[in-house]
Amino acid sequence: MSDSHTLRGDGIAATILAQGAELSSLRNAEGRELLWQAGPQWPRHAPILFPIVGRLKNDTLRHHGKTYPMTQHGFTRDRRFAWVEQGERSCKLALTDDAETRARYPFAFRLEVTYTVDGAALEVGFEIINTGDDMLPASLGGHPAFNWPLVPGLPKEAYTLTFGKTEPAPIRRLKGGLMRRQPEPNPVQGRTLALTEELFDDDAMVFDQVASTSILFTATLGPAAATQGAAIEISWRGFRELGVWSKPGGAPFLCIEPWHGFASPADFDGEFADKPGLMHIAPGARQSLGYRIRVS
């Protein structure tokens, strides 16, 4: 089967790779590339985070007295998926546990990822299926990176994130990839977050009590914003947390990341199944999640 597949809708084109089931290109009706093209600052586009989001302490998974190596964000982004379906407007890929995954994650699973274009929107759907006889503890996250600025010539500071609801709860920050114990003040003013590079000097912003299920990334400042500023709206279902990240020190991308789960708290070193933020999927059951990207 092919290494990639491109879907085309009425106002969007999306290319998906078999490697990692990763979205690698997202173009609007004018052909403008909106997705980060894996430049030297960060060599990925929109990786899928599974079976963990973030890091485990000492990059080690503990299960029933044994330890397993588990690097940040899990192994899914580095595995080749099998094509299940390839159509003009939809495709499906799947990854199933094998000897390699069980050496790092001792659980049986099947992860299915479906991409569907609908007009100027791309729907990304996930099905986590417990194919084993034991409870399946897991996290899942999206990690799409968008060009920032979306339109060349507009300054980064012209852009904002507008949340679907007011966001009063504090946020969390990371240290060494692990969740700091104390929450921090939320920089969102009502529903609006004014974007600057300095927001990411302390790494990602983790909204672990996010009220919204949608967010709008667009330019709102400057005379060219109304006519030149492309906009992206992301909405999600089944995800409970949100990460917002750009590389500290400045990089021309912004990641808007729906998550179910988060990095281990700095003081947590217990059994993986007891880690905060996990899904627990019963044998034979499945968990459905998804997010939608609408471009304009």
C-alpha positions in Angstrom: 0.0 0.0 0.0 1.0 3.6 -0.5 3.0 5.7 2.0 0.4 8.6 1.8 -3.1 9.4 0.8 -4.7 12.7 -0.1 -8.4 13.6 0.6 -10.1 16.4 -1.2 -13.3 18.3 -0.3 -15.0 21.4 -1.6 -12.7 23.7 0.3 -9.9 21.6 1.7 -7.2 19.1 0.8 -5.6 16.8 3.5 -2.7 14.4 3.1 -2.2 11.5 5.6 0.9 9.4 6.0 0.9 5.7 6.8 3.8 6.4 9.2 2.1 7.4 12.5 -1.2 7.8 10.7 -0.1 11.4 10.7 -1.7 14.4 9.0 1.1 15.9 6.9 -0.6 18.6 4.8 -3.7 20.7 5.1 -4.5 23.2 2.4 -7.4 25.6 2.0 -9.4 26.4 -1.1 -6.7 28.7 -2.3 -4.1 26.1 -1.9 -2.4 27.7 1.0 -0.6 25.3 3.3 -1.8 25.7 6.9 0.0 22.9 8.6 3.6 23.1 9.8 5.8 21.3 7.4 8.1 19.6 9.9 11.0 22.1 9.7 14.2 21.9 11.7 12.7 23.5 14.8 10.4 20.5 15.2 10.4 17.6 12.7 6.7 16.6 12.9 3.4 17.8 11.6 0.5 16.4 13.7 1.6 13.3 15.6 -0.9 11.0 17.4 0.0 10.6 21.1 -0.7 7.1 22.3 -0.7 5.3 24.7 0.5 8.2 26.8 0.3 12.0 26.6 3.5 13.7 27.9 6.1 11.8 29.9 6.1 9.2 32.6 8.6 9.7 35.5 12.0 8.3 34.4 10.3 7.3 31.1 9.2 4.1 32.8 5.9 2.4 32.8 5.2 0.2 35.9 2.7 -2.7 35.7 2.3 -5.6 38.1 5.8 -5.2 39.5 7.6 -5.0 36.1 9.0 -2.0 34.4 8.8 -1.1 30.7 10.6 1.7 28.7 8.1 4.3 27.5 9.3 7.5 25.9 7.5 10.8 25.8 4.1 10.7 24.0 4.3 7.0 23.4 5.3 4.9 20.4 2.3 5.4 18.0 3.8 8.4 16.2 6.8 6.2 15.1 4.8 3.2 13.9 3.5 2.5 10.4 -0.2 1.9 10.4 -2.1 -0.4 8.0 -4.5 1.2 5.5 -8.0 -0.1 6.1 -9.9 2.1 3.7 -8.8 4.7 1.1 -11.4 6.8 -0.6 -11.7 10.3 -2.2 -13.1 11.9 1.0 -12.3 9.5 3.8 -9.6 7.0 4.8 -9.0 4.7 7.8 -5.8 3.4 9.3 -5.2 0.9 12.1 -2.4 -0.2 14.5 -2.6 -3.4 16.5 -0.4 -4.5 19.3 2.5 -6.8 18.5 5.7 -8.1 20.2 7.4 -4.7 19.8 4.6 -2.7 21.4 4.1 -5.3 24.2 7.8 -4.9 25.1 6.9 -1.3 26.0 3.2 -1.4 26.8 2.0 -4.8 28.0 -1.6 -4.5 26.8 -3.6 -5.7 23.8 -5.3 -3.0 21.7 -6.4 -1.8 18.3 -6.2 1.9 17.5 -8.2 3.0 14.4 -7.9 6.5 13.0 -10.3 7.8 10.4 -9.9 11.1 8.4 -12.9 12.5 6.6 -13.2 15.8 4.7 -16.6 17.6 4.8 -16.6 20.8 2.8 -13.9 23.0 4.4 -13.5 20.8 7.5 -11.4 17.7 8.3 -12.8 15.3 10.9 -10.2 13.1 12.7 -11.8 10.2 14.5 -10.2 7.7 16.9 -11.4 4.3 18.2 -9.4 2.6 20.9 -10.5 -1.0 21.2 -9.5 -3.3 24.0 -8.8 -6.6 22.3 -7.5 -8.3 25.5 -8.8 -9.9 28.7 -7.7 -7.2 31.1 -8.6 -3.5 31.7 -6.8 -1.3 29.2 -5.3 1.9 30.7 -4.5 4.5 28.1 -4.3 8.1 27.1 -4.7 9.7 23.6 -3.9 13.1 22.3 -3.9 15.1 19.0 -0.9 17.3 18.3 -1.6 19.3 15.1 0.9 22.1 14.5 -0.3 25.1 12.4 1.8 27.7 10.7 2.1 30.8 12.9 1.5 33.2 11.3 -1.0 31.4 9.1 -0.6 34.1 6.5 2.9 35.4 5.6 3.4 39.1 6.4 1.2 39.3 9.4 3.0 39.4 12.8 2.6 36.6 15.3 1.2 39.1 17.7 -1.7 39.7 15.4 -3.1 36.3 16.3 -5.3 35.2 19.1 -7.0 32.1 20.4 -10.7 32.5 21.2 -12.2 29.8 23.3 -15.8 28.6 23.0 -16.4 29.4 26.7 -14.9 31.6 29.4 -11.9 29.9 30.9 -11.4 30.9 34.5 -9.6 27.8 35.9 -5.9 27.9 36.5 -3.5 26.1 34.1 -0.7 23.7 34.7 2.9 23.9 33.5 5.7 21.3 33.0 9.1 20.9 34.4 11.4 18.3 32.8 8.3 17.1 31.0 6.4 16.3 34.2 3.4 18.1 35.6 4.3 20.7 38.3 2.5 20.3 41.6 1.1 23.8 41.8 -1.3 25.4 39.2 -0.5 28.7 37.7 -2.7 31.8 36.7 -4.6 31.4 33.5 -3.4 34.0 30.9 -6.8 33.7 29.0 -8.8 36.9 29.5 -12.4 35.8 29.4 -12.4 33.8 26.2 -9.4 35.4 24.5 -5.7 34.5 24.7 -3.5 37.0 23.0 -0.6 35.1 21.5 3.1 35.9 22.0 6.2 33.9 21.8 6.9 34.6 25.5 3.8 32.6 26.5 5.9 29.5 25.7 9.1 30.4 27.5 8.0 28.0 30.2 7.0 25.3 27.7 3.4 24.1 27.1 0.2 25.5 28.6 -1.9 22.6 30.0 -5.6 23.3 30.4 -6.5 20.4 32.7 -9.9 22.0 33.6 -10.8 23.3 30.1 -14.5 24.4 29.9 -14.6 24.8 26.1 -14.9 22.2 23.4 -13.8 24.5 20.6 -11.1 27.1 19.9 -10.6 29.6 17.1 -7.1 30.5 15.9 -7.1 33.7 13.8 -5.6 37.1 13.2 -7.5 40.0 14.8 -5.1 42.9 14.6 -3.8 45.0 11.8 -5.4 46.3 8.6 -4.7 43.2 6.6 -6.3 40.8 9.1 -9.8 41.0 7.8 -8.9 40.3 4.2 -5.7 38.2 4.5 -6.0 36.4 7.8 -6.9 32.7 7.4 -8.7 31.2 10.4 -8.8 27.7 11.9 -11.4 26.4 14.3 -10.8 23.2 16.2 -13.6 21.5 18.1 -13.4 18.2 19.9 -15.3 15.4 21.6 -14.2 12.9 24.1 -11.1 14.8 25.0 -11.0 16.3 28.5 -7.8 18.4 28.5 -6.1 20.8 26.1 -2.4 21.6 25.4 -1.2 24.7 23.6 2.5 24.7 22.7 5.1 26.3 20.6 8.8 25.7 20.9 10.4 27.9 23.6 12.6 30.6 22.2 10.3 31.1 19.2 9.3 28.9 16.2 6.9 29.5 13.3 4.2 27.1 14.5 1.5 26.7 17.1 0.2 23.4 18.4 -3.5 23.2 19.5 -3.8 19.7 21.1 -6.9 18.0 22.4 -5.9 15.5 25.0 -7.4 12.7 27.2 -4.6 12.5 29.7 -1.5 14.5 30.5 2.1 14.0 31.8 2.7 12.3 35.1 2.7 14.6 38.1 6.3 15.2 39.2 5.6 13.2 42.5 3.9 10.2 40.8 5.9 7.0 40.4 3.2 4.3 40.9 1.5 1.7 38.9 0.6 2.9 35.4 -3.0 2.0 35.8 -3.2 4.4 38.8 -1.8 7.4 36.9 -4.1 10.4 36.9 -5.8 11.2 33.6 -6.1 7.8 32.0 -9.0 6.1 30.3 -9.8 2.6 31.6 -11.4 0.5 28.8 -13.0 -2.8 29.7 -12.2 -6.0 27.8 -14.1 -6.0 24.5 -15.1 -2.3 24.8 -14.0 0.7 22.8 -13.5 4.4 23.4 -14.4 6.9 20.7 -12.8 10.4 20.5 -12.4 13.0 17.8 -11.5 16.5 16.7 -12.5 18.6 13.8 -10.5 21.2 12.0 -12.5 23.8 10.0 -10.6 26.3 7.8 -11.6 29.6 6.3 
